[in-house]
Amino acid sequence: MATVKKLIVEVVDARNLLPKDGHGTSSPYIVADFHGQRKRTETAICDLNPTWNQVLEFNVNPSDVFGDMLEVDVYHDKSHGPTTRNNFLGRVRLNSTQFVKKGEEALMYFKLEKKYLLSWIQGEIGLKIYYVDEVIPPPAPPAPPSPPPPPPAPPAAEEANKADPTPPPAEAEVPLAPASESKNETAANGEKSEAPGEKVPEAEKLESPPADTAASPVGTAPPPPPPPPPAAENPPPQQQVETALPRPPTPRHPMSAPEVMMATVSGSTPQMRVASGGLSPPPPIPPPPLARNFSVASTESIPIDRTSFDLVEKMHYLFVRLVKARSLPTNGSPVVKIVVSGSRISSKPARKTAFFEWDQTFAFGRDAPDSSSILEISVWDPPEPNSMDTVSDVGMQHFLGGICFDVTEIPLRDPPDSPLAPQWYRLEGGGAHMGDLMLATWVGTQADESFPDAWKTDTAGNVDSRSKVYLSPKLWYLRATVLEAQDILSPSWMPPSKESSFQVRAQLGFQVMKTKPAVSRNGSTSWNEDLMFVAAEPFSDHLLFRLEHRLPKGPMTVGVARVSLTSIERRVDDHKVAAKWFSFEDPDQDEGKRAYKGRVQLRLCFDGGYHVMDEAVHVSSDYRPTAKQLWKPPVGTVELGIIGCKNLLPMKTVNGKGSTDAYAVAKYGPKWVRTRTVSDSLDPKWNEQYTWRVYDPCTVLTIGVFDSWGVFESDEEKEAMRPDFRIGKVRIRVSTLQTGRVYRNVYPLLVLTPAGFKKMGDIEFAIRFVRNTPTLDVLHMYTQPILPLMHHVKPLAMGQQEVLRSTAVKILAAHLSRSEPPLRCEIVLYMLDADSHSFSMRKVRVNWFRIINVVARVIDIFRWIEDTRTWKSPTATILVHALLVVLVWFPDLIIPTLAFYVFVIGAWNYRFRSRNPLPHFDPKISQAECIDRDELDEEFDMVPSTRPPDVVRARYDKLRVLGARVQTVLGDLATQGERVQALVTWQDPRATGIFIGLCFVVAIILYLVPSKMVAMALGFYYLRHPMFRDRAPSPALNFFRRLPSQSDRIL
């Protein structure tokens, strides 16, 4: 059924508007303009915080749906107040890419903008904007034929007709304007607004009946009745819109001239064969499916142009598409066998309809497009019609006929060339004397649209070996605030005076959370706690709330409340959602007879302003909030060409031979891609190219390589459950890529296993970042917060974030594992680093060395200062003296000098920047080359531990030793801080007296002596020659070390 897209703008309210009527208030109204259509709301009289709750409806032009702007203007009505014109109160301009479909809308408040530079505007407006699809009603039945002319009327009747010539109302005079438009919608600022139905297209004007015919008076004598008009001659307005749309032509099958086909028999020269005149040509081939598009965005409907595969090498394939056959002398299900370049493959058994249908495509690898060989295609009738055996004995099958092609005569096709149409070919030999086979054959590349679903020689025909694009489900944070409960009745066997303890247990799928216990005496209790869940679209589950009575023997369920997720409101900011009451019902009774057990007040909402984290923040590939209304336009695209792997290690043994069935997985944002699985190859070649939109350059693209067991899933039930082995992965940060430059390098695949660190091979890929926004917009991204605003306005605790992240990873793994072919759970967990926060002594050591490496730069600065003050380089020390004099006498030069020094350092280091491949995993930084076996075993151990008690005890003792060192460092830091506090707290009266007396003397000196002289004296004193120094520590340091601390009071 045909539909029409509409844009719905719900004008809810406005806040804090400017007074414009001269009496401290305003009478605002809204004017919305979309694609030339203007609508307005009613006027809110004398209200600076008006509420409208009006719905404005606009027609959407499908061709411009992603480029239109919606402008919402706020005006003060001049008819209310002493003003003489409609004063401008502000406006909002929104791009149509920010709008969502029905069901995803949320109330958003937009800050009003200025129209001119010197305008004074304030306030904000609340809107709900979304698309809906309205169903076009079916066309009206054809009008009945005109009645015959009436007989001549008597004179009295003619006089009556002349006296009352008013005709009755006709359907043609019904206005085209929608009935929902009010009088206020027809004018804004004194101008007439144009309704969507007032503009009649040209096609509509041509099809409408003449005006004089529709408005002919009744009293006049009608002309002779014309023939009955067609049904579309006088349609209603909605029908006229529908008839103006172009209709696809109806396919026809006329008898055409005989087809001319080319084929070669047994390698001979090509022969021209003419089909018999009695054979009608096949019906027209339906349009091919859309070209393979690796650039589909995750949750957007904007198509991206198909990639040109310019980052990878072209791989030529010989494509053979089998469509159907006719006139075969068999009642079974024949199969087709194809032999080319040493490859032999059989098709699936034919499906018997009016023809024998296969509709299969095969892709045979070719070293070059001009490789010379013979393509043999034969049709066989197997002994068992339903046999699926592709290697059955030829002697047990009946040969029906075959065709041979010279590959040098097969055309070369490279998209965007149109697909090659299949043709009928006469079978030679065998029992099919009049049999024909429809097929198409061409030489193409991996960019061909038939390639993804085709049988390929390098994948051994496995169904799960196809390349695939996966989209992560849209995840939301569900916030459930449990406020209070009423009418709670304690069990009858409990004394009424005794306090009862209750808690609420909330469950969403496998997620279970509880409130703190609360005491109730009079049947009412309150909690006011927030419970956070992760929910995935589409929302099909229910949120369950169980009221539990805490007893010594365990909790007892008092009542259950069920809330549908589809009824929960969505929000994009921190505005409060209205609380609702839900009744508890007895869970032990039937569905329709459950007793009332109390009620609970809940505040439920989906928080779309958060980014649901499924990756660690420092390696995340996306930081956008869940709500699409808050998304910013992309800054560019990143293109990845996965070329292949080299020197992979055998991952399994098949028939006594080492084998690897490798495939690659790439993840960026919500879009996952998986290459095809290349069977039994240690140097697999994929040459597949994919594209992602980039919304933040400071994100990470992850590429992983895995070994598949899918080829052997049909052999044994036990092997089907084996996980896919991880071979390694590489991370690329988009911000390290220069715009427009292609990075093609080979990266090592490193993996840490329980047996130790191992290099599994190398992966080669090319990557390119293309910027499609101005440079200033990209640089502006670096000044914005990484996470959305809600993470800063209402932040989540660190522990809560880790729990929610673990939940999100489980939901993603379960969702992607149900795809076809599945993306297994172990792959998702490895790509998302689900175990990255587990304890590891190796990671503790790595982080310690990272801190030492950072502090080493500061230590180098202090060493340089110490070398300067000890006159190791007299020239440098003298220059420092001169610099000190300049900076003391001209203190305004201190900050510019420091900034210029940092600039010189950065410019100098530019010469030594890394020109090696992009940064990736470093085994030296990871401390993976010299890792201890016991520490490695501890890192891969689960929680709780599965090791013997002696091993766990040894680990605990080692952890205690490490804990003692950390304890000592923390104690030293606390001691230094307490000594600073002891300077003025009189814990040591003598020390405090010395310190405050010295401070008084310093204050008097600084009051009397210029500060420049004091700074000069202190600088020269600090840089004095070693011959004037004492080898003992300074008096100030000795004084500080003698101050007391709280360490002597610890037991």
N, C-alpha and C positions, 0 to 999 in steps of 0.2 A: 504494500500500500504506500502511495506517495506521501511524503512528508515535506514540511516547510520549516526551515530553521528560523527561530525567533530569538531575539536578545531581550531578556527580561532585566529591568533595572528597578529594584525595590529601594525606594527612597525612604529610609527609616527615620532619621532625625538629624539634627545638627546641634553643635555645642558652641557656646561662647562667641556668638556672632557680634559684630560691631553695631552699636546704635546709630541709626541713620535718619530717624524721623524728627529729630530736634527735641524730643521729650525723653531721651535716655533709653529708647527701645527701637525695635524694627519690626516690620511685617514682611518676613521673607517668603519667597516662593522659589521653586527650582525650575530651570529650563534645561532640558537634556537634548543634545544634538548628536545624532549618529547617522552617518551616511546620508546626509541631506534631510533627515527626518527630525522634526522638532516636536517635543512634548513638554508639557509643564504640569506642575502640581497645583494644588490649591494654595491659597495664601494663609499663612499662620499669623494671625493678627496680634501685634504687640507681644512678641515672644522672641527673646534672644536665645532660647534653647528649644526650638520648635520640634514637634514630632508630627510626621506626616503619615508614615506607613502606607504609602501609595505605590502602586505598581505601574510602571511605564513599559510599553511593549513596542519593539522595533523589528522591522523586517531585516533580514540579513542577506546580503548578496554573496552567494557562495564563492565567487571568484575573488572577492576582496576581503574575505573573512579574517585574513591574517595581516591586513594592512590598514584597517580602518581605525579611526580614533573616536572615542566617546568623550564628549565635552559636557560637563555638568556645571552650569553657572547658577549662582545664587544672587538674587536681586531683592531689593526692597520695593514693595508695591507702593507706587505713588498715590494710589487712591486712599491710603490710610496714613494720615499725617499731613503736615503742612508742606511737604516736599513737592516739587513740580516735575520730577523725573524719577525714573526707576534707578535707584542708586545701586551700584555694583558692590556686592559683598564678598566676592571671591569665586574661584572656579577650580575645577579638577579636570585634568586631561589624562585619559587612560588609553593605552594601546589594547587592541582586541586580543593580543596574545596572552594577556593576563586573565582573561575570562575563562571560566570553567563550565562544565556541563551541569545539568540539573542533578542535585544530590550532593555535589561537592562544594556548594556555595557556603559562604560564611560572612558574617557581619564584619565589615572592615571600615575603619575610620581613616579618612584621608584629610590631610591638612590642606586648607584652602590656599590657593596660590594667587599671586598678583597678576593683573593684566598689564600694568605699566610699572615702570621702575619706581616711581614715586607714590604708588598706591599704598594705602594703609589697610592691611587685611589681617584678620585674625579669625581663629575658630577652626572647626573641622566638621566634616559631614560623614554620616554613616550610611553605607550603601551595601546592598547585596546584588551582585551582577552574575548572571549565568545564562547559558543557552538552553533552549528547549526545542524539541522537534514536535510540531503540531501535525496531526494527520489530516490530510486533505480529504474531505468527504467525497464519496463516489459521485460521479456525474448524475444529473437528474435524468429520468427516462425520457425518451423522445416525445415531443409534443404531439398530441393527437391531431389528425387532419382537420382543416378548417370546416366548420359546419356549412351546409348549403345555404344560399341566400334565403331570407325569410320571404313569405308571400307579401304582396303589396298591402300595406296597412290601410285601414279605412281613414277617411278624412279626419275623424276625431282623434285617432291614434297619431296621425301625422302632426296635428296641432299640438298634441301632448309632447311629442318628441321635440318639436321646435321650442316648446316652452322650457324644457329641461334638457339642454344639450350636454350636461356634465357627464363625462364618461366614467365608468367604474375604475378603481385602481388596478393597475397592471403590474406584473412582476418585473417588467423591464424598467419601471421607474423606481425600483428599490435602490437607494444610494449605495455606493461602493465603500463608504467609510465604515470602519469597524464600529460595532455597537458599543464597545467598551470605552470609546473615547468620550469624555465628558466635555461640557462646554468650555471648561478651563483649559482643555488640551488644544483647543482650536486657535488660541491666540497667546502670544508672549511678547511683552514690550509693545503691545499695540499692533503687532504684526500677525498676519494670518499664517498658521502652521499648516504644513502640508501633510495630510494623512497618507499612509502607505497606499491605500487603495485609490487615491484620487488620480494618480498618474497611470494612464492606460498605455500599455506597450503598443507598438505599431502592429504587431501580429494580432493583438487583441482587437484593435480597431478594424482590421481587415475582416475578421471573422464575425464581428457583431452585425446585427441586422440594421437596415437603414432606419434613421430616426423617424421619417414620416410614416413608415409602416407601423412602427410601434405606437405612435401617438395619433393614429387616425381616429376621427370622431365617430361616434356610434351611429348617429343619425344619417350619415351619408350612405349612399348605396355602395356596397363593396364591389370591387372588381371581380372578374371570374376567379374561382379558387385556383391558386397555383398548385403544382405538385407538392407533396409533403416534403418539408425541408428536412435536412439531416439533423441528427440529434444534437450536434455541436453548433447549430446555427444561432440559437438564442440561449446560451448557457447562463447559469448564475455566475456571479463574479468569481467565485473560487474555481468554478469549472473553466472559466476563460483563462485564468492563469495557468491551469494545467494544460490546456490545449495549446498554449503558446510554446510549450517546451518541445524540443525536437524528439522525435520518436525513432528508435532504431529500425532500419529497413527489415522487412520480413524476408528471410532467406528463401530463395527459389532454386529449383533444380531443373532447369531446362535441359533438353537433350543437346549436347554439344558435339563438336567434331571429334573423331577418334583421336586418342592420346598417342603421342609419339614418345617412346621411352628408349633409353640407352642402357645396354647391359653387355657384359662380356661373358663368354662361356669358355671355361677351362683355359683362361689366360689368353684367348685369342683376341684379335682386334675387336674394338667395339662394334656392335651390330645395332642397326636401327630396327626396332620392332613396332608394328602398328597394332593397337588393340582392335579387336573385332567390333564391328559396328553395333552389334546387339548389346554390348556392355555399356551401361550408363555410367557416367563418371560419378565418383563418390560425392557425398554431400560436402558442402564447404567446411573447411576445418575451423573449429572455434578459435577465437583469438588466443594467442599464447598467454601464459601467466606473466605477471609482471617480472621484469628483469631482476636478477639477483641484487638485492640492495643490502649491503652490510652497514648502511649508515642510518638505520631506523633509530630514532631517539627513543628513550625508555618509556616515557609517559607522555609523549607529545605526538600530535598528529601532523606536524609539519614535515613533509618529505624532504629528504636530502638527495641531491643528484647522485646517481650511481657512480661509484668510484671508477677510475680509469685503469686501475691496476698498474700504475706507473712506478710503484715502489718494489715490485717483485718481478721475478723472471717469468716470461710466458712459457707455459707448459702446453704443448700441443697434444690433442687427443683426437682420435678417430671416433666420431659419434655415430651410432646406429640406433635409429628409433624404429621399433616395430609397432605397427598400429593394429592391423587386422589382416585376415585372409578370407578368401571366398572360394567356393566351388572346390572344396577339398573332399576327396572320396573317403570320408571317415565320419563316424558318429561320436568319436571320443574327444579328448582334449589334447590336440597336438602341441608339440613344443618346437621351438626354433633353436637351432644350434648355429653358433657363430665361431668361425675359426679365422684368426688373423695374427700374424707375427708370433706364432707359437702359443697364443692364448686360445683356449677353448672354453666356451661358456654356453650353457643352455638356459633358455628363458623359462618362465613359469608356465604351467599348463594354460592353454587358452580358455577363455570364458566364452561359452556357447550362447550366442544370441542369434540375430539374423546373420552375423558373420562370426568368425573365430577371432576374438579380440584378445590382445596382449597389453598394448599401450605401455611398453617398457622402453627405456633408453639405456644404452650401454656406451661407456667411454673407455677406449683402449689407448694406453699411453703410446706416444710417438716421440722418437728422438728429434725429429725435424718434420716440418710439414710436407717435405717432398720425399719422405721415405717410400721406397718402392716395395710393395708386397701385394699379395692377392687376398681379398676379402671374400670368404666363402660363407654363404647363408643357406641353410638347408632346413626343411620342415620334416619332422618325424612324428609318427603316430606311436606313442609308447604302448606297451601291452596293458598297463593299468591306467585307466583314464585319470584317476586322482593321484597318480604317483608324483611325488615331489623330488624324486632322486634325479640329480643333475649329472650323474656320472654313470648311469646305467649302461649295460652292455649294448653296443650298437647292433649286435646280431639279434637281440630280442625286440628291436623296434622296426617299424615299417617305414621305409623311405618314401616320402611323398613328393619330393622335388627340391630343387635348389637354384641358387643364383650366384654368380661370381662377379666381382667388381675388381677393376684395376684401381688401386689406391691413387695412382697418378692422375686419374680422371675424376677423382672425387673433388668437389669444389671446396675451397678454403673460405670459411666464414669467420668474421671477427666483429663482434658487436661494436657499434649499434646497427649492424646489418640486420635485416628482417630474418626471422626464422625460415628455414628451408621447408617448403611444403612437401609432405609425403606423396608418393606416386604409386600407382599399381604396376607391378612387375610380374610377368608370366613366369611360372615355375617350369624348369626344364628337368627332364628325366623323372624317374619314379612313376608313381601311379596317378599323380595329379596332372592329367593331360590338359585340362582346362582350368587349372587352379591359378589364382593370382594372389600375390602378397603385396600389401601396402606398407611401404617403409620409406625412410629418408636417411641419408647418410651424408656426412660432411666432416671436414676437419676444422676443429675449433680449439679454443683455449679454455682455461679455467674460468674466464669471465663470461662464458656462455650461460644463458639462463637455464639450460637443461643440465648443467653440470652438478648442482647440489643434489638432485634426486636421482642421478644416473648411477648405474652399476659401474664401478671403476676397478681397473685391474690392480691398482696399488692398495685397495682396501679389501680385496678378496670377496667383495660382494656382501659384506656384513651390513645389516640394516643399521646397527648402532654406530657405524663408522662415518656417517654423514656429518658434514659441517653444520653447525646450528648456531643461531643467535637466541639467547635467553634474556628475559627481562625479569628483574627482581620485582616482587609484589610491592605495592605502595604500603609503607609501614607508617603507623600513627602511634603516638603516645596517648593512651587513654588515662585520664586523670579522674579518679573516683574519690570524692571527698565525703566521708561518712560523718555527718553532723550529729544527729541524735536519733533516739528511738523512743517511742511512746507506747503505752498500753501493753507493756511487757508483763506477763503474769508468771510468777514463780510456780514451781510444781506444788501440787496440793499437799504433798507430804512434808513440805518445809514449813517451819513456823513463820507466820506473817511478819514478825518483828525482826527476823534475821535478814542481814544484808545478803544480796545476791550479786554475783559477779558475772558480767556478760561481755562477750566480744563478738565482733562481726568478722566472718571469714568470707573473703571474696575470691572467686575463681573464674578465670577465663582460659578455657582450654587446659593446658598443662600448667598454667601460671596460677599460683595460690598465694594470697597475702592475707594477713590478719591484722586487726587493730589491737591496741593495748587493752587489757581488761579494764572494765569500768564498773563501778559499784552502783547498784540501783536499790532504792528503798520503796519508792512510791510508784514503780512501774515505768519510770522514765530515767534515761541515762544519756550522756553525751560523750562524744569522742573528739570530733573535729580533727580528723586525721586524713592525710592524702595518701592514696594508694595508686601506684603507677603501674600500668600494664602496656604491653606492645600488641597491637592489633594489625592484621593484614587485610587489605581489600582483596576480594569483596567480602563484606561483613555478613557472615552467615551464622556465627555463634551467638550465644547469649551470655550475658554477665550474670553470674549467680552470686547472691548474697545469702549467707547462712548465719542466723543468730544463734550463737552457742552459749549455753549455760555452763560455766566452769564448775565442775564438781571434783571432789577428791579422787573419784574413780576415773575421771576423764571428762572431756567436754560432751555435752548432750545438745543435739540440735533441737531448737525450739521452733523455728520457722524458716521458710525459704522464700526469697524474692527473686524473680527472674526479670531481667531487663534486656530487650532486644538492642543490638548494637546499631541497627538502622535508625532507631528513634533518638539517638544521642546527638546533641548539638555539636557543631564544629566551630572552633574559634581560631583566630590567627594572632591574637595578642593576649594581654593579661586581664581583659575586662571580665567581671564576675558574671557567671552564668546563674540563671535562676535555679534555686533548689526545688526539688520535687519530692513528694511523699510516695512511698511504695509500701504495699501491704505485705506482711509476712503471712505465709500460709503453712498449714500443717503438712509436712512432707510425707507422712505415713498414710494419708487418705487419698482417695481417688482424685482424678484431675478436676472433675466438676463439683466435688463435694468437700473441698478442703475448707477447714475452719480458719477463722481469723485469729492470728496469734500476735498481733501488734503491727506497728508500722515504723518505717525508718525514713529519715530525711537525707537525701543524697543530692550532691551537686556533681553531675556527670558532664564531661565534655572531652572531645578529641582536640588535643593541643597541636594544631598545625604549624605553630611558630617555631617548633623545635626541629632539629635534624636528628632523626633516629639513627644513631651510630651503630653500624655493623662492623666497622673497622676501627683500629686505633687512630687517635686524632692525628698523630704525626705522620701516618702513612695512609690517610684517608684519600679516597678518590672523588669525594663529593661532600660539600658542606651545605647544600641547599636545604631550606626548610621543607617540611612535608607539603604545606599548602602551596599550590601552584600560583596563587595570587601574589605571593611574595617573591617569586623567582625573578631574577634579573636576566636581561638578555645575554646570550653567550658571547664570550670574547674571542672565540676562535674555534678551530677544530684540530684534533690530533689524528693523524693517519698512521696506521701501523700495518706494515707488510711483514708477515711471518713467513720467512723464506724456508727454513729447514733447520735440521740439527746435523751435527757431525760427531763421529767417534763415540756414539752412545755405548754404554756397557750393556751386555745382555742381562735382562731383568728376570727371565724365566727360561726353563729348559723344556722344549717340546720335541718329543721323539729323539731324545739324546742330543739335541742341538740347541745352543743358546739363541734366544729370540727376543725381540722387543717390538711391540706394537704401540708406537708412540703417537700421541696427539697433544696439541697445545691448547691451553685455555688462557684467555686474556680477560681482565676485568677492569672496568673503569666506570664509575658511577653505578647506576642500576643496570647497565648493559653488560652481559657476559657473552663471549663468543668462544666457540669450540671448533677447532679445525677437524678435518676428517682424520680418521685413524689409518695410518700407513702400516700395513701388516708386514711383519717379518723383515724389518730393515733397521740397520744400525746407523744409516745416513738418510733419514726420511726427508722428503721434499714436499712442502705444502704449497708455498707461493700463493697465499691467500691474503687479501688486503681488507682492512676494516677501518671504519671511521667513527669517531665519537665527537660530540659537542663538548667544548670546554667552557665551564662557567667560572672557574677559578684556576689561575695558572699554578697556584701553590698546592697542587694535588699530585697523586702518584698513580701511575699505570703499572699494573702487575701482570706479568706473563709467566705462566707455569707450564711445565711439560710433565706428562704422566704416561705410564704404561698401562694399557687396557687389557682386561681379561674378557672383554665382551665377545671376542671371536670364539671363545671356548664355552660360552654360557649354555649352549645346547648339548654339550657333551655329557656333562655330569652335573647333578644338582649341587654337589658340594663345591665344585669350582665356580658355580654361578655366584656364590656368596663371597668370593674373594674380593678384597678391595683393590682398587687401582693403585699401583705403586707410584709414589712421587719420585720424579727424576730431578727436579730442581725448579727454581723460579728466579726471576729477575724483576727488579723494581726500577722504574724510570720516573723521575720527578719532572713534570712538564715545565716547571719554571727554569730548568737548566737547558732547555732547548731554545736555540735561536730561531727567529721567525723565518719561515721559508726554507730553512736548511735541512737537507736530508742526512740523517745519521744512519749509516749502515755499517754495523760492526758485528763481531763475533764475541759472545759473552759466555763465560764458563758457567756450567750448571753445577752448583755446589749444594750439597745436602749433608746434614748432620744426622747420622743414624746411631742407634745404640752401639754399633760396632766402631764408631768414630767418624771423623771427617773424611769425605770422599768426593772426588770430582767425577760426575756421571757422564760428562761430555760437554759439548758446546752447542749453543743455539745462535743462529744468525737471523737477524731481523733488521728492518729499516723503519725509521720513525721520522715524522715531520710534523711540526706545529705550524698551522696557518692562522694568522691573525686576521679577523674580519671586522675589527673595530678600531677606532683611532688609538694611537699610542698613548695618549693622555688617559683614555679610559682604562687601558691595561695597567698603567702606572697608578691610577686611582684605586685599583683593587688592592694594592699593597697597604693602603691607609685604612681599609675597612676591617672590621673584626672577622676572624676566621669563621666562627660559629654564628648562627643567627642571633638576633637581638634577644629572643626569649631566654637563651642560655645565660645572658647577663642580667636581664630584668628579674627573672625568677630561676636562678641557677639550681641545678640538680647536684646532690652530694656525690662525691667520688665513688663511694661504695654503691650508691644507687645507680650511677651510670654504668658501672661494671656489670651489675645484675641485669640491667635492661639491655646492655650490649650482648651479653650471653644469650638472653632470650631472643633477641633479634636474629642472631646467627642461627639458632636452632630453627626458627621459623623459615628463614631463607633456605637452609639446607633441606628441610622437609618439602618446601615448595619446589625447588629446582630438581630434587630427586624424583618427583612425579612427572617430569617432562619426558618427552620422547624424541630422541634418545635421552636417557636421564643424565643429569649432572650429579654425580654421586656425592653423598654427604662428606666423605673424606676429602674430596676435592674442594668443596666449599669451605670446609674448616681450615684446610691448608692455605687456601688463597686469602682468607680473611684473618689469618693468624689468630685463631681462636684460643690457642694455648700460649700466647705471647707473654701473659702476665703470671705464668707459673714460676715458682721459685727455682733458681739455678745458681749454684756457686760460680759457674762460668760467667753468667751475666752480671753478678755482683762484682767480679774482678774486672770485667769490661767497663762497667760504669765507673769504677774507681780509677782506672787508667784514663778514662775520658775526663774526669775531673782534674787529674794530675796534668793532663795535656793542656787544659784550659788555664789552670793556675800557673803553668810553666811560663806563659807569656808575661804574667804579672811578676813572676819571680825574676825573669830576665830584666825587667825594668828596674827592680830593686837592686839587682846585681850591677847594672850599669850605673845607678846612682852611687852605690858603694864604691865602685871602681873610680868614679869621678871624685868623690870626697877623700879617697885615699891617694890621689894624685898618681895613679898608675899610668895615666897618659896626661902629662902636664899641659900639652896643647889643648886637649879637650877640656880640661879643668879650667884653664884660663878663658876659653870661649864661653864656658858655662858662667863664669864670673861676670863676663861682659853681658851675657844674656840676662843674668839676674839684675844687673844695674838697670838695663833698659826696661824690663818688665816692672821693676819696683817704681821707677820714676814715671813710667807710662802704663799704669795698670789697665787701661782700656785695650791694650794690645794682647792681653793674656788669652782671652777667648778666641780672637781671630788667629793668633799664633797656633793654638792647639788645633783649631779646625784646619788650618793650612798644613800642619804637620800630618794629620790623618789623611788629608788628600794626597800628600806626597807619598805616604806609605802605600795607599791603594793604587796610585798610578805606577809606582815602582813594582808592585807585585803583579801588575797586569802583564808584564813581560814574562813572568814565570807561571802564568795560568796553565792549567792542565789541558793539553791537547790530545790526551788519550781518549778511549771510549768513555761514554757517559758513566758516571759513578754507579757502582753496583755493589753486590755483597763483597766484603773484604775479609778474608779469613784471618788476616793478621789483627785487624781491629777486633774481630769477633773472638779472638783467643781460641780458635778452633784447631789450630795446627798442633798445639802442645797441651791438649786437654787431658786431664786425668780420667782414667777409666771409671773410677768410683764416682767422681763428680758427674760424668756423663750418664752413668746408670741412674744416679739420683735425679738428673734432669728429666729423664724419660719415664721415671716412676710415676704412678698414678697417686691420687689422693682419694681415700687413704692408701697407705703404702702396702704393696704386696710382697715386699722383700722379707727375708727371715729376721727374727728379732735381733740377732747379733749384728747384722748389717745396719738395721735401724738405730741400734744403740751406738754404733761407731759414728754414724752420721750425726747423731744428737750430740755426742761429745765434741766433734769438730765444730758444730754450730755453736756450742757453748764457748769454745775458745775464740771464735770470731765475735761472738756477742760480748766477751770480756774486753776485747780491743775497742769495740764500738762504745762500750760503757766508759772506758777510760777517756776516749776522745770527748764524749759528751760531758763528762765530769770536768775536764780541763776548760771547755768552753763556758760551762756554768761558773767555774771559779773566776775566770777573768771578768765576767759580767758582774759578779758579786763584789769584786774588788773595786770596780768603778762605782758601784752604789755605796761602798764603805767610805768613799772620800768625804761625803757630807752627812752620813748617818750617825757619826760619833760612836761607832762600834769600837774604834781605837781612838780615845780622846786626844792623844798626843798627835797622831797622824792627821786627824781631822783639823786640829788647831793649826798645825804646820801648813796644811793645804789652804785653808781659808785665809790665813795670814798672808801667804804667798800671793793668793788671788787679789787681796787688797792692795798689796804693793804693786803688782802688775797693773792694776786698774789706775793707780795714781800716776805711775810712770807713763802709761799710754795717754792719760789726760794731759800730761805736761809736754811730752815729747811727740813730735809728728810721727804718724804711723809709718811713713816711708823710711824714716831713719831707723825705726825699730826693726822693720822687715829687712833693711839692708844689713844691720848689725847681726841679726839672727842668721841670715844667709851666709855672711862671711864667716861667722863662728862655726856653722855647720860644715863649711867647705875648707876649714883651716888645714894647714899642712900636718902630716902625721907626726912631725917633730914636736908639735904643740899638743899632742893628744896623750891621754892616759890609756894604758892597755886594759884597765879595769872597766866594767860596765859603767854607764853614765849614772849620776846621782838620781835623776828622775826615774830611770828604770829600777834602780835599787829601792827607791821609795815605794814604787807601785807593787813590787813583788813582796814587800813586807806588810801590805794591807791584809786584813783578815777576810775570810770567806766562811761559808756555811759547811764546808767539807769536813771540818773537825767536829761537827755536831751530828754527823750521820752515823747510825749504829753499824 
